[in-house]
Amino acid sequence: MPSKTPNPKSTLRKANEPADVDTFLASLDHPHKPEILALRQIILDTDPCIAESIKWNAPSFRTSEFFATMHLRAKNGVQLILHFGAKKRADLDAGSKIADPESILEWLAADRAVAKFRDLRDIAAKRTAFTNVIRQWITHV
């Protein structure tokens, strides 16, 4: 029986699990660190299937695929880039199925949006709407 070659992606991912995210965040010197930590917790609390890793030198979140990455170089506040995964998708209209009555999302392309938060007060005010967007988003990934 032929031996199976391990999937390099799965091996790589195991090296970037939450302990590494905790280490990354502990050493992060960022003016919006409290906001980053608050958003991280909201995302992780949204659904138990959400996991995290460091990708693109920032906290990133996934279910079966990555769907969100913090944009740590934003000039004002903190931003989260949401996307529908790396695979080519036939249903790029999935974004039109995301109910966003409080306009949390700013669409960058058919498969990508950004959620922007000024400060902790802004995060608190948008928490419920943001959680609803994340719940919907992960159904399309």
Secondary structure as GFF3:
##gff-version 3
##sequence-region A 1 141
A	DSSP	alpha_helix	8	15	.	.	.	ID=ss1
A	DSSP	alpha_helix	18	27	.	.	.	ID=ss2
A	DSSP	alpha_helix	33	46	.	.	.	ID=ss3
A	DSSP	beta_strand	51	55	.	.	.	ID=ss4
A	DSSP	beta_strand	58	62	.	.	.	ID=ss5
A	DSSP	beta_strand	66	71	.	.	.	ID=ss6
A	DSSP	beta_strand	78	83	.	.	.	ID=ss7
A	DSSP	three_ten_helix	92	97	.	.	.	ID=ss8
A	DSSP	beta_strand	105	109	.	.	.	ID=ss9
A	DSSP	beta_strand	112	117	.	.	.	ID=ss10
A	DSSP	alpha_helix	120	138	.	.	.	ID=ss11
###
